[in-house]
């Protein structure tokens, strides 16, 4: 499902929602199908050639809007990136929703995300 699907209101309210900040990801799709969750690929990559900061802000706004429209009871989130976790956890705290992290090896092994590991694990 694309971010457009969420913006069009095609995500049923109260359902589980799998959020990935990638244009598309087979593992996320497979997990979402297996758990009966709707999926949305927000994708910071969708905002290229903007800077990383601009891409993350745009992804954060899109994610928040989608969460507000669909009001899922559970949000599954592919990690990294840490900014996605901060957005989802903040929204879930305000709405009393559950959050489940799908932490890819990048959280633990990618030098790019090493700085974020302690906060990621604390949020988990």
HELIX and SHEET records of a PDB file:
HELIX    1   1 UNK A    3  UNK A    7  1                                   5    
HELIX    2   2 UNK A   26  UNK A   35  1                                  10    
HELIX    3   3 UNK A   44  UNK A   47  5                                   4    
HELIX    4   4 UNK A   52  UNK A   70  1                                  19    
HELIX    5   5 UNK A   82  UNK A   95  1                                  14    
HELIX    6   6 UNK A  105  UNK A  109  1                                   5    
HELIX    7   7 UNK A  111  UNK A  116  5                                   6    
HELIX    8   8 UNK A  117  UNK A  123  1                                   7    
SHEET    1   A 4 UNK A  38  UNK A  41  0                                        
SHEET    2   A 4 UNK A  16  UNK A  20  1                                        
SHEET    3   A 4 UNK A  74  UNK A  79  1                                        
SHEET    4   A 4 UNK A  98  UNK A 103  1                                        
END                                                                             
